Amino acid sequence: MVDIALASVREHTDMSASVTSDEELAALRAEVNRLSENVVEIGSASVRVLRARGEDMLEDARDRIKAQPVKAVALAVLAGFLFGAVR
């Protein structure tokens, strides 16, 4: 990718095959910027997926509670008792 960026810099500046350290640095900075943008995009997509999964899990829990309310209350009482006993 850096080579591609350097080639692009050479095309825009009409320079020969010699590459200065400033050009290499500029190409590396451009590549780092591109990579950081990709990381941000991946992070945003991951957050969206996690939110969707969380909403699906919540909806599934609601459906199970509606289907078996007595069992849900019994489990909640048991969980509350165990939580209280541990503390």
Stockholm file with secondary structure:
# STOCKHOLM 1.0

chainA/1-87         MVDIALASVREHTDMSASVTSDEELAALRAEVNRLSENVVEIGSASVRVLRARGEDMLEDARDRIKAQPVKAVALAVLAGFLFGAVR
#=GR chainA/1-87 SS CHHHHHHHHHHHHTCCSCCCHHHHHHHHHHHHHHHHHHHHHHHHHHHHHHHHHHHHHHHHHHHHHHHCHHHHHHHHHHHHHHHHHHC
#=GC SS_cons        CHHHHHHHHHHHHTCCSCCCHHHHHHHHHHHHHHHHHHHHHHHHHHHHHHHHHHHHHHHHHHHHHHHCHHHHHHHHHHHHHHHHHHC
//
